Amino acid sequence: MARPVRWSRFVEIFFGVAGLLAHTIFLAYHQPSPATPYGSLLLLAWVFAVFYLYGVLHREPYPWAIFVLPLVLGLVGLSFAFVGTGHDGSWFTGERFWGMVHGMLLLLASVGITVGFLASIMYLIQVKRLKMKRNPIGGMKLLSLERLERMNRRAVNIAFPLLTVGLLLGLMRLWQTPHDNGGWTALKITSTVGLWLVGALLMFLRYGAHLPGRRLAQFTILVFIMMLVALVTSHPFAPGDTR
């Protein structure tokens, strides 16, 4: 029985390395701008492709990689719905420093929100497993509810300040050029502000209202959906902006 397990792990590692390498080469060659839905989704998928490979290599007893892989494939698939929305290989330049900082902060905030989303999905599955007194995903082990809730809390606690600073930088730039990119009422602006408001409400429900873990997990999933909306409407730095 040991040989099939070793071969299975070898195949997982091989495809994990091959997928991450191909993804990295694609990003390095095309350099899609994080200011576009296409680029932001691909970059977020790349980060979690790294997480997936890490989980496979360390062979943790918990099925982290199994939850990450569908997310990576989903983000890559969703990105192709926005292919052609703008590519700008000169985005990472000094003349766009604050735009780059803004984009990186929002990307890091998106990573934190997505980690919270994954922890919430596992939390809800674990709740169902304990309620039914069986594992709905077979014999695979899951983290305890306490550890999953802690993972969710830490991820959101890190993501919210990053989102706040990134949003403030974006609003400061918009204040300087209020008529660019559709102005204050542009969907890409209102969706990001909406994401921040939902994130602030999540923080209040956690620390102010002390909402139960199951409800917090469901609300975190809503925050993740709002994040996707903000990503697909692009960030407030459109390709071609050379200010």
ABEGO torsion letter per residue (X at the ends): XAAAAAAAAAAAAAAAAAAAAAAAAAAAAAGBBAABAAAAAAAAAAAAAAAAAAAAAAGBABBAAAAAAAAAAAAAAAAAAABGAEBBAAABBAAAAAAAAAAAAAAAAAAAAAAAAAAAAAAAAAAAAAAAGBBAAEABBBBBAAAAAAAAAAAAAAAAAAAAAAAAAAAAAAAABAABGGEAABAAAAAAAAAAAAAAAAAAAAAAAGBBAAAAAAAAAAAAAAAAAAAAAEBABBBGBAX
